[in-house]
Amino acid sequence: MQMISLKAPAKINLFLRVTGRRPDGYHDVYSLMCPLALYDMLTLTLGGTGIGVVCDHPGVPQDASNLAALAARLFLTTAFVERPLPVSGLTIHIEKKIPVGAGLGGGSSDAAAVLTALNDHFGKPLSRPELMALGARIGADVPFFILGAPALATGIGDRLNPFLHLTPWTALLVYPNEAVSTAWVYKNLNLRLTKGEKKISKFHFDGRFFNVDEHLVNDLEPVTEGAFPVIKRIKRLLLAHGAAGAMMSGSGSTVFGLFADSDRAISARTALCKNQQSQNWKLYVADLLIQGPVVAHVRI
C-alpha cells in the first residue's frame, strides 16, 4: 500500500467584514485571510475498498460527512470521470492539532490538503483553478487553503486575490474550549447593528497595506461574544500581555493576539498559562505564513 503524509495549516481572518446577505441565504464577505504554522497531520493510505477516516478526536466525524473524505471522493469521481479509477479505496488518518469549531478552518484545510495531495500524486489531472473550483463545492474556505497564501477573499469567501504585503507577525492563539457553529453565528448576525459599530464605520482598507490598529475588525465577533463573554476577557488579557492587537478569528471561538516576534508571544503564553481563568483554554504560538504558492486573481 502507498502512503502519503501531508500537513494542513490553520488560518486566521485578519479582518472580516460581512457586506450583505445573498438570496441563497449565504453571506457576502470581505476578508483578509492568512495561513498559520499550526497544522493537522494527515496520512493517506491508498488501497483497500471505499474511503474511510480514522481520527481519535471525538469532534471529528469518521463517516462520509467528513470534509476530507468528501474531498477524496469528489476528486476521484471528477478527475477520472472518463477513465478507470486509479485506486479502489483509501483511508485518511487525521492527527488533529487544530481545535474543532474554533474559527481556524481545520476541516476545510484538511479537505484542501487531500485535494492537493491526490492531484499531485496522480500527475495533476486538474489545473489549480479547476482544483479550487472543486474545493468551493466542499466549503467556502477550501479554495483559500488550496491557494496556500495570504489572500483577500470576497463573495462567500471563495473569490481570492493573493495579498503580498503582510509583514511578519507571530500569533498567540487562545481557544477557550468552546466549539461554535458558524451557521448559528451567521443566523444571529444583525447586519444593520454590525454596520453601525463605531470601529466598523471607520474601516478603510486600500487593498495594499494591513494596519493592526485600523484593520483588525470582525463583524461576527459581537454575535459570538454575546454567547461566549470569555472572548472579550481573552482579548483584554492578550493586549495586557503585549499583543499589538487582538481579535476573534472567523466565527470563533479562538481569539488571537499579534506579536512582533515569537519570543514575545511565548512570554505572553507563559503568563496566560499561569492565569487561573485559563485552566481549560488551549494556547498555541504560530507564525503567520506570509509566503506561499500564488495564483494571481483567482476567480471561481
N, C-alpha and C positions, 0 to 999 in steps of 0.2 A: 504493500500500500504506500502511496505517496503522501507526504505531509508537507504542509505549507504553514510557516509561522509568520505572524504579522502583528503589528501594533495599530491600535485605533485611538487617536488622540481625543481629548475633551475639547470643548470650546467655551469661550465667554462672549457675551454681547457687550461691546464697549459702549454702545448706545443702542436703544431700541425704541423707535417711535412707531406707534400704530396710527396709520394715516387714514384708515377707513374700513368699513365693513362691506364685503362683496355680496352680490346677490346669492352666491352659492353657500353663504354662511361663514366662509373663511374671512380673514382679515388681511388687508394690505399692510405691509410694514416697511420701514426704512431703518436698516440696522448695520452697524459695523461689527463684523464677527471676526474672531481671531482664534486659531487653534492653540492649544496648550500642551506642554510637555507632561501631561498626565494621561496614562494610556491604559485601556483594556488590552489584554494579551489574548490573541486568538490563535488557534491551531486548526487548520482544515485537514482532515484525513480523507483522502479520496479513495473510494471503494465501497463495497457493500451495496446495499439497496436503500433507496429513499434518502431523504435529507433529515438528519437529526441534529439536535442541540444538546450539549452537556454543559451545565453550569451549576455550581454549588450555591449561588446566591438565590435566596427564596423569592426575590422580587423579579427575577428574570424568567420569562416563560420558556419552556423547553418543548413547545409544540409548534405548529405551523404559524402561529401568530407572532413568533419571534422575528424581528425585522431582519436579522442576519440570515435566517432560514428563508424568509421571503425573498431576500436579495439573491440568494443562490438559486432558488427555483426560477425566479424571473430571468436571471441571466442565462441559465441553461436553455430555457424554452424560447428565449428571444434570439440569442446568438446562434443557436443551432436549429432554428425552425425548419430549415431546408436541408439539414444534414443530420446524420445519426448523433445522438448524444455521446460525448467522449467518455463519460463516466456513468455508471449505473446508480451511483449514490455518493454521498459524502456526509461526514459528521463534523460539526462545528463545536469545538471546545472553547469556552469563553472563561477566562480568568478575569473576574470583574474587579477593576480598580476604580473606575469612575462610578460615583454613587448614583443610585437609581432614583428617578423622579426629582432630579436636582437642578435642572436648567442647564446642564452641561453637555447635552446631546449624545450621551453614551450609546443609546440604542441606534441612533442614526449613524453614528461614527462606525459602529460595528458593521452595519449594513454596507456602508460605503467601502470599508476595508475589504469585505468579502467580494463585492463587485469588482474592485480594482485588482485584487489578487487573482481572482478567477480569469479576468480578462487578460492579465499579463501571462498567467500560466498557460493559457490556451492560444497564445500567439496574437493577442489583441484583435479579435474579430470585430470589436466595436471601437469606433473612434471615441476620443474623450467627450465631445458633445453628445454623442449617442449614449455613452455610459451615464452622463449626467442627466440626460432626459429620462433614462431608465430609473435612475435614482429618485427623480422627482415623483415618480409613481409610487414610491415607497413612503417618502416623507419629505417635508419641505426643507429640512436641513441636510438631507443626504447629498445633494449636489455640492454644497459647500465643502463637505468633507472629502469628496472626490477631487475637488479643486485643490484642496490642501494648502491654502494660503489665506492671509487676511483678505477680506472682501467686503464691499458694500453690497448689501442684499436688499432687493425690492421685490414687488409682487407679494407672494405669500412667504417670501424668503428664498425663493428658488431662482431668482434672476440676479446674477452676480457680476460685479466688476471688481477685479483684483485691486487691492489698496496697498500701495507700495511705500507709504510714507510714515509707517509706525516706527517709533523709536523703541529700543529695548526696555521692557518692564518685566519685573517678576511679580507674579500674583500669589497672594496668600488666600486660599480658598477655605471658607468655613461652611461646612454642611451641617445644619443643626439637627440632622436625623429626622427630618420631616419631608416625606415624599409629597410632591404637589402634582396635581393633574393639570396639564396645560389646557385641556378642553374646559375645565372648570374655571380657570383664570380668565380665559377669553369670554366665556359665557357671562361672567360677572363684571366685565370691563364696561365702564361708562365713558364713552368717548368724549362726551361734552365736558364732563368733570376733568378728565385727563388733560384735555387741551387747555383748560383754564388754569392749570397749575402754573405758578409764577415762573419756576425754573424752565418749564417746557416752553412757555411763551417767549423766553429769551434765547431759545436754542437756535443757533445759526451755524450750519456746517457748510464750509465752502467746497467740500469734496476733496480737500487736499491734506490739511493738517489737523490731527486729532489733539485736542487740548483737554486735559483731565478736568480742569476747573469748569470749563464751559460745556463739555460734551458728554459727561458721564451722567446719562439720563436713561431711565427705563420706565416707559408708560405703564408696564404691567406691575411694577413694584408696589404701588398703593393698594392694588387688589389683593395680592398675596400677603402683604404686610398686615392688612386688616384681619386676615385669618391667622397669621403667624407673627405676632408682635416681636418675636425673638429676632426677626430680620433687622428691625431698627436698632435693637440692642447690639447686635453684631457689628453693624455699621459704625456705631459710636465707638466701640472697642477698637476696631481696626484703625480708625482715624486717631484715636488716643494713643495708639502704639506706632504711629509714624507713617501710616499709609498716605500717599499723596491724594488719594480719592478712594471711595468705597461705594459699591453698588451691588444690587442683586443681579444675577445672570439669568437671562431668559425669563421663564415663568417661575423660577425659583425652585427650591428654597435656598440654593447656595448663594452666599454673599462673598464677593472678592474685594480685596484691597490691593492697590497697585503700589509697588515699592521700586525705588530706583535700582536696587541690586538685591541679590539673593541673601546676602548677609543680614540686611535689614529685615527682610521678610522672615528669615529663620529666627531672628531675635524676637520678632513680634509673635511668631508661632509659639516660641518657648514661653513668652509672657502670658499668652492667652491660655495655654495648657495649664497654667497654674491658677487660672481663674475658676472658681467653684461653679460658675454658671456653665462652663464649657465641658463638663464631665461626659456628656453624651454627644458632643459635637465631634465631627471628623475634620481634621485640618490638613491641608496639602499645600506645599510650596511648589510652584511650577512656573517656568519661564514661558513668556509668550513666544510662539513660533512665528516670527515675523517674516521668515523666508520660506519659500516652498515652490512647488511646481505652479506655473502661472499659465492660465489660458485667458487671453485678453477678451474682454467684452463678451462673456458667455451669455447667451440668451436661450432659454428653454421654452 
